[in-house]
């Protein structure tokens, strides 16, 4: 299972938008591929407007990545509940996404520029 998770630098510049506002932009995003799931883009916290995010009570556990913490994103029109997540103390196989945040792309836009 050592190759179940692959993490590499995502090429180019990436942006995340919620409610029409850019809440993050990065040239240092990471792309995580887990098994046969589609790749997920993880943004460094330093490249996210953390004022838009609020930590929630939700958590989940992945046997490969560890325990995830969730965040809601507030826009001018609404609050998108539990739309972002982070592995704050990831397992060794996912160490490359420590201090990074990912977003559910059915609720916010994650795009390569």
N, C-alpha and C positions, 0 to 999 in steps of 0.2 A: 504493500500500500504506500510505499514511499513516494511513488510517482502519481498518486491519486490527486494531489493538489500541485498545481504549477503556478508560480507567481513570477511575473516578469514586468519590466517597465513597459507601460502602455506608450506606444509611439505617438508623437505629436502633442497637441494641446487639447485638453478636455475641459468641458464646461458642464455645470449642473444648474438648471433653471427650475424654479418653482413659482407658480403664479405669475409667470412672465418676467420675474426678477432673477438676475444671475446671483446665485448664492455661493458659487465657487468656480474657480478656474485654475487649471494646473497643467504644467508641463512635466510634472513629476508623479503623475498618477500611476498606479499599479494595476495590472490585469491579472485576476485570479481565475484559473480554470480548475474546476473540481469535477472529476469523473467525466460524465457525458453531459453535464449541465452547461448552459451557455456561459461564456466568460462574464465576469463582473468587474467593473471598474471601481477601484478604491482610491479616494482622494486623500492626500495628506491633510491632517487637521489644520495645518498652518495655511492651507490654500482655501479653506472654507470659512465663510462668514458665520462663525459660531454663534453670533447674536441671533441668527435666524433659527437656531436649533435649541430644543429643550429636552433634556434627558427625561425618559418616562420610566414607569415601573416595569415595563415588559423586559423579559430576558428570554433567551433560548440557548440550547446547547447543541453543538455539532461535535460528533466524536473525532473529527479530523482537525477542526479549527479551534474549538474551545467554547467558552461562554460569550454570547453576544449581548451587548447593551443596545437599547433602542432609543431613538430620538424622534420627536415631532418637529416639523418645520412650519413656522408661521409665515404666512404671506399676507398681503394687504386684504385679501378676500376671505381667507380661511386658514385653519390649522390642519395640516396633513399629519394625522396621528401615526406614530411608529413607522415612518416612511424611510428612516435611515438607521443604519446599525454599524456597530464597531466591535471589534474583538480587542479589548483593552489589555488582555493578558493572553494572547493566542498561544496555542500549542506550537511546538517547534516547527512543524510542517507549514505553519501559517505565519511564522515570525515576520515575514516581509510585509504584512499588512498591519503591524502594530502601529498605533497612532494614525490610522487611516479610517475613513468613513465611506460606506457604500450606500446607495439609494435604490429604492424600488422604482424601476423605470416605467411602471404602469401609472405612477402618480407624479413623478417629476421627469424632466427631460435630462438625460445624460448624453452628451453629444461630443464627437470629435470635431474640432474646428478645422 
